[in-house]
Amino acid sequence: MELTQFRANQRVPQSGIYRVIHSQHRLMHEATLVANENFPCCKRCGKSVKFILVRSVDEEKVLPFSSGAILEKCEQ
């Protein structure tokens, strides 16, 4: 079964925990994202970062995304 990959700046289709796959500079990690927000960019590999849904979560239990040490909101 092929998993759907999402890219930075696309709309998050559903709230959940997403596996974050970077462009060779960092191991995979996970981030919790809210539906209808945009997927963030990586501070190092930019829009090359990819996301795969691991598990959906109840939107009421998820804090909105805020930029951190690795991921940041994409510039349009």
C-alpha positions in Angstrom: 0.0 0.0 0.0 1.4 3.3 -1.1 1.2 6.2 1.5 0.3 9.7 0.3 3.1 12.2 0.7 2.4 15.8 1.2 4.8 18.8 0.5 5.5 22.0 2.3 2.9 24.7 1.7 0.1 22.3 0.8 -3.0 22.3 2.9 -3.0 19.7 5.8 -6.0 17.4 4.9 -6.7 16.2 8.4 -5.4 16.9 11.9 -2.9 14.3 13.0 0.6 13.2 13.6 2.7 13.3 10.5 6.1 11.7 9.8 8.5 14.4 8.6 11.0 13.4 5.9 13.9 15.7 5.2 16.3 16.0 2.3 19.3 14.0 3.7 20.3 16.3 6.5 18.2 14.9 9.3 16.6 11.7 10.4 12.8 11.4 10.2 10.8 12.8 13.1 7.1 13.5 13.7 5.0 16.6 14.0 1.4 17.2 15.0 -0.4 19.4 12.5 -4.0 20.8 12.3 -6.3 20.4 9.4 -6.6 23.3 6.9 -3.3 24.9 8.0 -0.4 24.7 5.5 2.4 22.1 5.9 5.5 23.9 7.2 8.9 24.3 5.5 12.2 23.1 6.9 14.7 25.7 7.9 17.4 23.8 6.1 15.9 21.9 3.2 13.0 24.4 2.6 10.1 23.0 0.5 11.9 19.7 -0.1 10.5 18.4 3.2 7.8 15.7 2.9 5.0 14.6 5.2 3.1 11.3 5.7 0.1 10.9 7.9 0.9 8.4 10.7 -2.3 8.7 12.7 -5.2 11.2 12.8 -6.1 12.9 16.1 -9.0 14.9 17.5 -8.5 18.5 16.3 -9.6 19.8 19.7 -6.5 18.2 21.3 -4.0 19.7 18.9 -2.3 23.1 19.4 -1.8 25.2 16.2 1.6 24.9 14.6 4.3 27.4 15.7 7.8 27.7 14.2 10.4 25.8 16.1 14.1 24.8 15.8 13.5 22.7 12.6 10.2 23.6 10.9 8.8 27.1 10.1 5.9 28.6 8.3 6.6 28.8 4.6 6.8 32.1 2.9 4.4 32.4 0.0 
